[in-house]
């Protein structure tokens, strides 16, 4: 297996497990917390804001690691 195939497999599995985690940990509880369908849909939609916040924090931490890599590795 070449490097590009490995990268695509890791990316694909990351997407699948990420969506499964969002459904199991955020979307399903948001759906079960409300009664009317429009409130359930709104809760699931608003859980996407929490996912976006986690993504922003992850990107910021990754950027910090890249920025300070020369100081950490030395």
Biotite code that builds the C-alpha atoms (Angstrom):
import biotite.structure as struc

atoms = struc.array([
    struc.Atom([0.000, 0.000, 0.000], chain_id="A", res_id=1, res_name="UNK", atom_name="CA", element="C"),
    struc.Atom([1.412, 3.373, -0.949], chain_id="A", res_id=2, res_name="UNK", atom_name="CA", element="C"),
    struc.Atom([1.358, 6.507, 1.214], chain_id="A", res_id=3, res_name="UNK", atom_name="CA", element="C"),
    struc.Atom([-1.517, 8.174, -0.607], chain_id="A", res_id=4, res_name="UNK", atom_name="CA", element="C"),
    struc.Atom([-3.782, 5.173, -0.044], chain_id="A", res_id=5, res_name="UNK", atom_name="CA", element="C"),
    struc.Atom([-2.931, 5.144, 3.659], chain_id="A", res_id=6, res_name="UNK", atom_name="CA", element="C"),
    struc.Atom([-3.689, 8.856, 3.933], chain_id="A", res_id=7, res_name="UNK", atom_name="CA", element="C"),
    struc.Atom([-7.051, 8.390, 2.203], chain_id="A", res_id=8, res_name="UNK", atom_name="CA", element="C"),
    struc.Atom([-7.938, 5.450, 4.451], chain_id="A", res_id=9, res_name="UNK", atom_name="CA", element="C"),
    struc.Atom([-7.046, 7.358, 7.618], chain_id="A", res_id=10, res_name="UNK", atom_name="CA", element="C"),
    struc.Atom([-9.042, 10.366, 6.424], chain_id="A", res_id=11, res_name="UNK", atom_name="CA", element="C"),
    struc.Atom([-12.035, 8.221, 5.503], chain_id="A", res_id=12, res_name="UNK", atom_name="CA", element="C"),
    struc.Atom([-12.059, 6.390, 8.822], chain_id="A", res_id=13, res_name="UNK", atom_name="CA", element="C"),
    struc.Atom([-11.681, 9.700, 10.659], chain_id="A", res_id=14, res_name="UNK", atom_name="CA", element="C"),
    struc.Atom([-14.748, 11.102, 8.920], chain_id="A", res_id=15, res_name="UNK", atom_name="CA", element="C"),
    struc.Atom([-16.810, 7.973, 9.587], chain_id="A", res_id=16, res_name="UNK", atom_name="CA", element="C"),
    struc.Atom([-15.850, 7.800, 13.271], chain_id="A", res_id=17, res_name="UNK", atom_name="CA", element="C"),
    struc.Atom([-16.273, 11.557, 13.687], chain_id="A", res_id=18, res_name="UNK", atom_name="CA", element="C"),
    struc.Atom([-19.806, 11.504, 12.282], chain_id="A", res_id=19, res_name="UNK", atom_name="CA", element="C"),
    struc.Atom([-20.633, 8.438, 14.395], chain_id="A", res_id=20, res_name="UNK", atom_name="CA", element="C"),
    struc.Atom([-19.343, 10.229, 17.514], chain_id="A", res_id=21, res_name="UNK", atom_name="CA", element="C"),
    struc.Atom([-21.387, 13.327, 16.692], chain_id="A", res_id=22, res_name="UNK", atom_name="CA", element="C"),
    struc.Atom([-24.518, 11.260, 16.218], chain_id="A", res_id=23, res_name="UNK", atom_name="CA", element="C"),
    struc.Atom([-24.007, 9.203, 19.360], chain_id="A", res_id=24, res_name="UNK", atom_name="CA", element="C"),
    struc.Atom([-22.721, 11.886, 21.712], chain_id="A", res_id=25, res_name="UNK", atom_name="CA", element="C"),
    struc.Atom([-24.430, 15.068, 20.508], chain_id="A", res_id=26, res_name="UNK", atom_name="CA", element="C"),
    struc.Atom([-27.202, 14.628, 17.950], chain_id="A", res_id=27, res_name="UNK", atom_name="CA", element="C"),
    struc.Atom([-29.073, 11.745, 19.591], chain_id="A", res_id=28, res_name="UNK", atom_name="CA", element="C"),
    struc.Atom([-29.200, 13.373, 23.057], chain_id="A", res_id=29, res_name="UNK", atom_name="CA", element="C"),
    struc.Atom([-30.254, 16.674, 21.484], chain_id="A", res_id=30, res_name="UNK", atom_name="CA", element="C"),
    struc.Atom([-33.003, 14.855, 19.569], chain_id="A", res_id=31, res_name="UNK", atom_name="CA", element="C"),
    struc.Atom([-34.281, 13.096, 22.687], chain_id="A", res_id=32, res_name="UNK", atom_name="CA", element="C"),
    struc.Atom([-34.314, 16.239, 24.817], chain_id="A", res_id=33, res_name="UNK", atom_name="CA", element="C"),
    struc.Atom([-37.263, 17.921, 23.116], chain_id="A", res_id=34, res_name="UNK", atom_name="CA", element="C"),
    struc.Atom([-40.829, 17.050, 22.195], chain_id="A", res_id=35, res_name="UNK", atom_name="CA", element="C"),
    struc.Atom([-41.945, 18.791, 18.995], chain_id="A", res_id=36, res_name="UNK", atom_name="CA", element="C"),
    struc.Atom([-40.098, 17.945, 15.806], chain_id="A", res_id=37, res_name="UNK", atom_name="CA", element="C"),
    struc.Atom([-39.071, 21.536, 15.090], chain_id="A", res_id=38, res_name="UNK", atom_name="CA", element="C"),
    struc.Atom([-37.419, 21.787, 18.512], chain_id="A", res_id=39, res_name="UNK", atom_name="CA", element="C"),
    struc.Atom([-35.655, 18.474, 17.940], chain_id="A", res_id=40, res_name="UNK", atom_name="CA", element="C"),
    struc.Atom([-34.340, 19.668, 14.574], chain_id="A", res_id=41, res_name="UNK", atom_name="CA", element="C"),
    struc.Atom([-33.226, 22.950, 16.127], chain_id="A", res_id=42, res_name="UNK", atom_name="CA", element="C"),
    struc.Atom([-31.390, 21.086, 18.888], chain_id="A", res_id=43, res_name="UNK", atom_name="CA", element="C"),
    struc.Atom([-29.571, 18.896, 16.381], chain_id="A", res_id=44, res_name="UNK", atom_name="CA", element="C"),
    struc.Atom([-28.722, 21.946, 14.268], chain_id="A", res_id=45, res_name="UNK", atom_name="CA", element="C"),
    struc.Atom([-27.371, 23.814, 17.282], chain_id="A", res_id=46, res_name="UNK", atom_name="CA", element="C"),
    struc.Atom([-25.209, 20.831, 18.205], chain_id="A", res_id=47, res_name="UNK", atom_name="CA", element="C"),
    struc.Atom([-23.312, 21.576, 15.002], chain_id="A", res_id=48, res_name="UNK", atom_name="CA", element="C"),
    struc.Atom([-22.144, 24.804, 16.656], chain_id="A", res_id=49, res_name="UNK", atom_name="CA", element="C"),
    struc.Atom([-20.554, 22.723, 19.401], chain_id="A", res_id=50, res_name="UNK", atom_name="CA", element="C"),
    struc.Atom([-18.823, 20.604, 16.749], chain_id="A", res_id=51, res_name="UNK", atom_name="CA", element="C"),
    struc.Atom([-17.567, 23.777, 15.070], chain_id="A", res_id=52, res_name="UNK", atom_name="CA", element="C"),
    struc.Atom([-16.235, 25.027, 18.420], chain_id="A", res_id=53, res_name="UNK", atom_name="CA", element="C"),
    struc.Atom([-14.370, 21.745, 18.963], chain_id="A", res_id=54, res_name="UNK", atom_name="CA", element="C"),
    struc.Atom([-12.927, 22.019, 15.467], chain_id="A", res_id=55, res_name="UNK", atom_name="CA", element="C"),
    struc.Atom([-11.732, 25.585, 16.081], chain_id="A", res_id=56, res_name="UNK", atom_name="CA", element="C"),
    struc.Atom([-10.058, 24.531, 19.338], chain_id="A", res_id=57, res_name="UNK", atom_name="CA", element="C"),
    struc.Atom([-8.432, 21.556, 17.605], chain_id="A", res_id=58, res_name="UNK", atom_name="CA", element="C"),
    struc.Atom([-7.116, 23.676, 14.755], chain_id="A", res_id=59, res_name="UNK", atom_name="CA", element="C"),
    struc.Atom([-5.797, 26.274, 17.215], chain_id="A", res_id=60, res_name="UNK", atom_name="CA", element="C"),
    struc.Atom([-3.996, 23.625, 19.257], chain_id="A", res_id=61, res_name="UNK", atom_name="CA", element="C"),
    struc.Atom([-2.559, 22.116, 16.093], chain_id="A", res_id=62, res_name="UNK", atom_name="CA", element="C"),
    struc.Atom([-1.349, 25.524, 14.976], chain_id="A", res_id=63, res_name="UNK", atom_name="CA", element="C"),
    struc.Atom([0.322, 26.055, 18.351], chain_id="A", res_id=64, res_name="UNK", atom_name="CA", element="C"),
    struc.Atom([2.106, 22.722, 18.056], chain_id="A", res_id=65, res_name="UNK", atom_name="CA", element="C"),
    struc.Atom([3.340, 23.640, 14.585], chain_id="A", res_id=66, res_name="UNK", atom_name="CA", element="C"),
    struc.Atom([4.361, 27.140, 15.712], chain_id="A", res_id=67, res_name="UNK", atom_name="CA", element="C"),
    struc.Atom([6.344, 25.920, 18.722], chain_id="A", res_id=68, res_name="UNK", atom_name="CA", element="C"),
    struc.Atom([7.637, 22.658, 17.205], chain_id="A", res_id=69, res_name="UNK", atom_name="CA", element="C"),
    struc.Atom([11.219, 23.841, 16.916], chain_id="A", res_id=70, res_name="UNK", atom_name="CA", element="C"),
    struc.Atom([11.295, 24.796, 20.614], chain_id="A", res_id=71, res_name="UNK", atom_name="CA", element="C"),
    struc.Atom([9.689, 21.545, 21.746], chain_id="A", res_id=72, res_name="UNK", atom_name="CA", element="C"),
    struc.Atom([11.773, 19.189, 19.650], chain_id="A", res_id=73, res_name="UNK", atom_name="CA", element="C"),
    struc.Atom([15.125, 20.785, 20.511], chain_id="A", res_id=74, res_name="UNK", atom_name="CA", element="C"),
])
